[in-house]
Protein backbone atom coordinates (compact mmCIF):
# COMPACT_ATOMS: atom_id res chain seq x y z
CA UNK A 1 0.00 0.00 0.00
CA UNK A 2 2.74 2.44 0.99
CA UNK A 3 4.72 1.69 -2.17
CA UNK A 4 1.73 2.28 -4.42
CA UNK A 5 0.76 5.51 -2.65
CA UNK A 6 4.32 6.85 -2.77
CA UNK A 7 4.66 5.88 -6.44
CA UNK A 8 1.43 7.76 -7.16
CA UNK A 9 2.92 10.90 -5.61
CA UNK A 10 1.44 10.77 -2.13
CA UNK A 11 3.46 11.75 0.92
CA UNK A 12 3.69 8.68 3.12
CA UNK A 13 4.69 8.10 6.74
CA UNK A 14 5.38 4.50 7.72
CA UNK A 15 5.21 3.49 11.37
CA UNK A 16 6.48 0.54 13.34
CA UNK A 17 7.59 -0.46 16.80
CA UNK A 18 11.14 -0.12 15.52
CA UNK A 19 11.70 3.45 14.39
CA UNK A 20 14.96 2.40 12.70
CA UNK A 21 13.18 -0.25 10.66
CA UNK A 22 10.37 2.15 9.69
CA UNK A 23 12.98 4.69 8.59
CA UNK A 24 14.91 2.03 6.66
CA UNK A 25 11.83 0.93 4.73
CA UNK A 26 10.74 4.53 4.16
CA UNK A 27 14.18 5.33 2.70
CA UNK A 28 13.30 3.08 -0.23
CA UNK A 29 10.16 5.04 -1.09
CA UNK A 30 10.13 8.48 -2.73
CA UNK A 31 9.45 11.21 -0.17
CA UNK A 32 8.47 8.78 2.59
CA UNK A 33 9.36 9.04 6.28
CA UNK A 34 9.53 6.45 9.04
CA UNK A 35 8.26 7.03 12.56
CA UNK A 36 8.40 4.83 15.66
CA UNK A 37 4.96 3.89 17.02
CA UNK A 38 3.67 1.15 19.28
CA UNK A 39 -0.11 0.87 18.90
CA UNK A 40 -0.31 -0.70 22.36
CA UNK A 41 0.89 2.56 23.94
CA UNK A 42 -1.43 5.58 23.70
CA UNK A 43 1.39 8.08 24.27
CA UNK A 44 3.47 6.45 21.53
CA UNK A 45 0.53 6.78 19.13
CA UNK A 46 0.06 10.45 20.09
CA UNK A 47 3.75 11.19 19.47
CA UNK A 48 3.70 9.41 16.11
CA UNK A 49 0.56 11.25 14.99
CA UNK A 50 2.17 14.57 15.98
CA UNK A 51 5.31 13.72 14.00
CA UNK A 52 3.33 12.57 10.95
CA UNK A 53 1.10 15.66 11.13
CA UNK A 54 4.15 17.93 11.32
CA UNK A 55 5.86 16.17 8.44
CA UNK A 56 2.80 16.11 6.18
CA UNK A 57 0.96 19.24 7.28
CA UNK A 58 -2.10 17.09 8.00
CA UNK A 59 -3.31 13.55 7.50
CA UNK A 60 -5.74 12.69 4.71
CA UNK A 61 -5.78 8.92 4.96
CA UNK A 62 -4.88 6.25 7.50
CA UNK A 63 -4.20 2.63 6.61
CA UNK A 64 -4.53 0.55 9.76
CA UNK A 65 -2.33 -2.52 9.58
CA UNK A 66 -1.30 -3.46 13.09
CA UNK A 67 0.47 -6.58 11.91
CA UNK A 68 -1.69 -9.31 13.39
CA UNK A 69 -2.25 -12.34 11.23
CA UNK A 70 -5.65 -13.48 10.01
CA UNK A 71 -5.30 -16.62 12.10
CA UNK A 72 -5.32 -14.37 15.17
CA UNK A 73 -8.59 -12.84 14.00
CA UNK A 74 -10.05 -16.18 12.89
CA UNK A 75 -8.24 -19.32 14.14
CA UNK A 76 -10.28 -21.42 11.69
CA UNK A 77 -9.23 -19.32 8.69
CA UNK A 78 -8.09 -22.28 6.60
CA UNK A 79 -11.21 -24.38 7.18
CA UNK A 80 -13.90 -21.72 7.76
CA UNK A 81 -12.79 -18.53 5.99
CA UNK A 82 -14.77 -15.37 6.59
CA UNK A 83 -14.33 -11.72 5.69
CA UNK A 84 -12.32 -9.57 8.07
N, C-alpha and C positions, 0 to 999 in steps of 0.2 A: 504494500500500500504506500509506504513512504517513498519507495523508489519511483513508483508511477506518479505520485503527486509532485515530487521534486522534478522529475523529467518533464512534467507538464508546466513547470514554471512556478509552482507553489513554494512558499517558504515553509519549511518543515522543521519541527523540533522533535527529536526522538528522546524518549526517556527510558530509564532502566535503573535497577537497583545499583548497578555499577556505573557511575558517571563516566569513568574511563572507557568502558565498553561502549556506552551510548555515544560518546564523542568519537570513538574510533569508527563506528559504523557510520555516523553522520559525516565524517570526513570523506567518505566515498560517494556522497550525494551532493549535487550542486546546491550551494547556499544553505545546507542543512546545519543544524546545531544539535549537540547532545547535552542532555541535562540529567543529573541524578535524581531519581524519585522512587520512593518505596510506597506503593499504594496502601500498605498496611499502617502507615504512619501519617496521620492527618497533617502534622506540621511539615513533613517532607513534601507532601502533595501541594500544600500552600506555597512553599518555597519554589517548587518547580513551576507552578502556574505563574508566579510572579516573574520568574526568569524568562519563561516562554513569552509572557505578555510583553515584557520589556524588549525582548529580542524582536518580536513580530509586530509590536504596536497594537496588539489585540489578538484574539483567537476566533477564527471563523468556523473551524471544524475540529472535532475531537474524535479520534478513533480509539476506542477502548479495547485494548488487547492485553489483559493482565497476565497472560502467559500460562493459564491453566489449561490442561488438556481436556478434550471432550470426554474422555473416560472419567474425569473428575466430576463433570457435569452429569454424565449419564454412564454409570458403570456397565450398563448392558448395551453400549453403543454398537458393538459388532453383531449382536443378535437381535436387538430391538432398537434400531436407529430412530431418532426423532429429531425434529428441528430444534435448534438452540433457543 
